[in-house]
Amino acid sequence: MKRLFFFFIGIMFSNISVNAQMFSDDDWNEHFLIMAKWSQLFYELNFGITPSTDETANFVYFSIGYGKPTTKNAWRKFLPKSQQAAPTSKEEMLAKKDDTTSGLHSGTIGIGWQHFFNHWIGFHIQAGWGFIADLGGGNSSSSTSTSSSSSTSTETTDTKSTFIYNSAPIQAGIDFNLWKHLELQVGATYMWKEIPIITLGIGVVF
């Protein structure tokens, strides 16, 4: 993660002076934006458009994303209490084996605004709706007993557990436009109960 972050920083700052000299006075001829982003929360795709043809550009974009919550990534604080708590006995440890995050999925949709001061640097802000949903089944069980004069039997049936967590992720960051078409982003995504998560992006404007 650290190597990827410093790789992005190195590319951006190695091209700032060149882009500032060559493109700062040019008009924008690019009207569309496609961006892919990554964080521990979501994999995102952004699609944007701008009517601007001046030295500055304002992209309005739509964002959609998917995430896979686990107990080892940034989603751990948003999981159901039964999956956050550490087992304290052998019985709980055995029960924990069946209480996994395999059925949990997360997603987000949002809208953002991106402003370029010139042809090499700008910023973006984004807000939207995020959620976790339990799409698995058989995470909880119930037992019923029936008895007769000759025998006693116990029947166990699985029932689908339902869990949905809603949130409002907010994102902000700095954008670098290289060679007029390649765009790199460094920013952060914030959701309640968690510190801001580093978010990296790469895309094209055309």
C-alpha positions as CSV (number, residue, x, y, z in Angstrom):
1,M,0.0,0.0,0.0
2,K,2.8,2.4,0.9
3,R,4.8,1.6,-2.2
4,L,1.7,2.2,-4.4
5,F,1.1,5.5,-2.7
6,F,4.6,6.8,-3.2
7,F,4.6,5.5,-6.8
8,F,1.6,7.8,-7.5
9,I,3.3,10.7,-5.8
10,G,6.5,10.2,-7.7
11,I,4.8,10.2,-11.1
12,M,2.7,13.2,-10.3
13,F,5.4,15.5,-9.0
14,S,7.9,14.4,-11.7
15,N,5.5,15.8,-14.3
16,I,4.2,18.9,-12.6
17,S,6.8,21.3,-13.9
18,V,6.6,20.0,-17.5
19,N,2.8,20.2,-17.6
20,A,2.8,23.7,-16.0
21,Q,5.0,25.1,-18.7
22,M,3.3,23.3,-21.7
23,F,-0.4,23.2,-20.9
24,S,-1.3,25.9,-18.3
25,D,-2.5,28.4,-21.0
26,D,-4.3,25.9,-23.3
27,D,-8.0,25.7,-23.6
28,W,-9.8,22.5,-22.6
29,N,-10.8,20.3,-25.5
30,E,-11.6,17.3,-23.4
31,H,-15.3,16.8,-22.3
32,F,-15.4,13.3,-20.8
33,L,-13.9,11.6,-17.8
34,I,-13.5,7.9,-16.9
35,M,-11.8,7.1,-13.6
36,A,-11.1,3.9,-11.6
37,K,-10.5,4.3,-7.8
38,W,-9.3,2.0,-5.1
39,S,-9.5,2.0,-1.3
40,Q,-10.0,-0.6,1.4
41,L,-13.7,0.3,1.3
42,F,-14.6,0.3,-2.4
43,Y,-13.5,-0.4,-6.0
44,E,-15.1,2.5,-7.8
45,L,-15.8,3.7,-11.4
46,N,-16.5,7.3,-12.2
47,F,-18.1,8.7,-15.4
48,G,-18.1,12.4,-15.9
49,I,-18.8,15.2,-18.4
50,T,-17.9,18.9,-18.7
51,P,-19.2,21.6,-21.0
52,S,-16.2,23.8,-20.3
53,T,-13.8,24.8,-23.1
54,D,-11.9,27.4,-21.1
55,E,-8.5,27.2,-19.3
56,T,-10.3,25.7,-16.3
57,A,-12.6,22.7,-16.4
58,N,-15.4,21.5,-14.1
59,F,-16.4,17.8,-14.4
60,V,-19.7,16.6,-12.9
61,Y,-19.4,12.8,-12.5
62,F,-21.4,9.8,-11.3
63,S,-19.7,7.1,-9.1
64,I,-20.6,3.5,-8.5
65,G,-18.6,1.1,-6.4
66,Y,-18.3,-2.4,-4.8
67,G,-16.6,-3.6,-1.7
68,K,-16.0,-6.8,0.1
69,P,-16.2,-6.4,4.0
70,T,-14.0,-8.6,6.0
71,T,-12.6,-8.6,9.6
72,K,-9.2,-7.7,8.2
73,N,-9.9,-4.5,6.2
74,A,-11.4,-1.1,6.9
75,W,-14.9,-2.6,7.1
76,R,-14.3,-4.4,10.4
77,K,-15.8,-1.6,12.5
78,F,-19.0,-1.7,10.4
79,L,-19.7,-5.4,10.7
80,P,-22.4,-6.9,12.9
81,K,-21.5,-7.1,16.6
82,S,-21.4,-10.9,16.4
83,Q,-18.6,-10.7,13.8
84,Q,-16.7,-8.0,15.6
85,A,-16.5,-9.6,19.0
86,A,-13.6,-12.0,19.7
87,P,-14.6,-15.5,20.9
88,T,-13.8,-16.0,24.6
89,S,-14.6,-19.7,25.0
90,K,-14.2,-22.9,23.0
91,E,-17.9,-23.0,22.4
92,E,-17.8,-19.5,20.9
93,M,-14.7,-20.3,18.9
94,L,-16.6,-23.3,17.3
95,A,-19.6,-21.1,16.7
96,K,-17.4,-18.4,15.1
97,K,-16.3,-20.9,12.4
98,D,-19.8,-20.7,11.0
99,D,-20.1,-17.0,11.5
100,T,-18.1,-15.7,8.5
101,T,-18.3,-12.6,6.3
102,S,-18.6,-14.6,3.1
103,G,-22.2,-13.5,2.6
104,L,-21.5,-9.8,3.2
105,H,-21.2,-7.4,0.3
106,S,-21.0,-3.6,0.2
107,G,-21.7,-1.0,-2.5
108,T,-22.0,2.7,-3.1
109,I,-23.4,5.2,-5.5
110,G,-22.6,8.9,-5.5
111,I,-22.1,12.1,-7.3
112,G,-19.0,14.3,-7.4
113,W,-17.5,17.5,-8.8
114,Q,-14.0,17.9,-10.1
115,H,-12.4,21.3,-10.8
116,F,-9.1,21.9,-12.6
117,F,-7.4,25.2,-12.1
118,N,-5.4,24.6,-15.3
119,H,-4.3,21.7,-17.4
120,W,-2.3,20.0,-14.7
121,I,-3.8,20.4,-11.2
122,G,-7.2,20.4,-9.6
123,F,-9.3,18.9,-6.8
124,H,-12.5,16.8,-6.4
125,I,-15.2,16.3,-3.8
126,Q,-17.8,13.5,-3.7
127,A,-20.7,12.4,-1.6
128,G,-23.0,9.4,-1.8
129,W,-24.7,6.5,-0.2
130,G,-23.0,3.3,1.0
131,F,-24.3,0.1,2.4
132,I,-23.4,-3.4,3.6
133,A,-25.9,-6.2,3.0
134,D,-25.9,-9.8,4.1
135,L,-26.7,-11.8,1.0
136,G,-25.8,-15.1,2.5
137,G,-28.1,-17.6,4.0
138,G,-28.1,-20.1,6.8
139,N,-26.1,-17.9,9.2
140,S,-28.3,-18.7,12.1
141,S,-30.1,-21.8,13.1
142,S,-33.0,-22.8,15.3
143,S,-33.7,-26.2,16.8
144,T,-37.1,-27.8,17.5
145,S,-37.6,-31.0,19.4
146,T,-40.4,-33.6,19.0
147,S,-41.0,-36.5,21.3
148,S,-43.0,-39.7,21.3
149,S,-43.3,-42.6,23.7
150,S,-40.6,-44.5,21.8
151,S,-38.1,-41.8,20.6
152,T,-37.1,-38.2,20.8
153,S,-35.7,-36.4,17.8
154,T,-34.2,-32.9,17.3
155,E,-34.5,-31.1,14.0
156,T,-32.3,-28.2,13.1
157,T,-33.4,-25.7,10.4
158,D,-31.3,-22.9,8.9
159,T,-32.8,-19.4,8.6
160,K,-31.6,-16.5,6.6
161,S,-30.1,-13.7,8.7
162,T,-30.6,-10.2,7.4
163,F,-28.2,-7.3,8.0
164,I,-28.1,-4.0,6.3
165,Y,-25.9,-1.1,7.3
166,N,-26.3,2.3,5.6
167,S,-23.7,5.1,5.6
168,A,-22.8,8.2,3.7
169,P,-19.2,8.1,2.4
170,I,-17.6,11.5,1.7
171,Q,-14.5,11.8,-0.5
172,A,-12.1,14.6,-1.3
173,G,-8.7,14.7,-3.0
174,I,-6.2,16.3,-5.3
175,D,-6.1,15.6,-9.1
176,F,-3.2,15.8,-11.5
177,N,-3.7,15.8,-15.2
178,L,-0.6,14.5,-17.1
179,W,-0.1,15.0,-20.8
180,K,-3.6,16.4,-21.1
181,H,-5.3,13.0,-20.9
182,L,-3.9,10.9,-18.1
183,E,-5.4,11.7,-14.7
184,L,-4.1,10.6,-11.3
185,Q,-5.9,11.2,-7.9
186,V,-4.8,11.0,-4.3
187,G,-7.5,11.6,-1.7
188,A,-9.4,10.1,1.3
189,T,-12.8,8.6,1.9
190,Y,-14.4,9.2,5.3
191,M,-17.3,7.2,6.9
192,W,-18.6,7.5,10.4
193,K,-16.7,5.4,13.0
194,E,-13.6,5.1,10.8
195,I,-10.6,7.4,10.2
196,P,-10.2,8.7,6.6
197,I,-9.1,5.9,4.2
198,I,-6.5,6.7,1.5
199,T,-8.1,6.5,-1.9
200,L,-6.1,6.3,-5.2
201,G,-7.4,6.8,-8.7
202,I,-6.3,6.6,-12.3
203,G,-8.2,7.6,-15.4
204,V,-8.5,9.4,-18.6
205,V,-10.1,12.6,-19.9
206,F,-10.9,12.9,-23.6
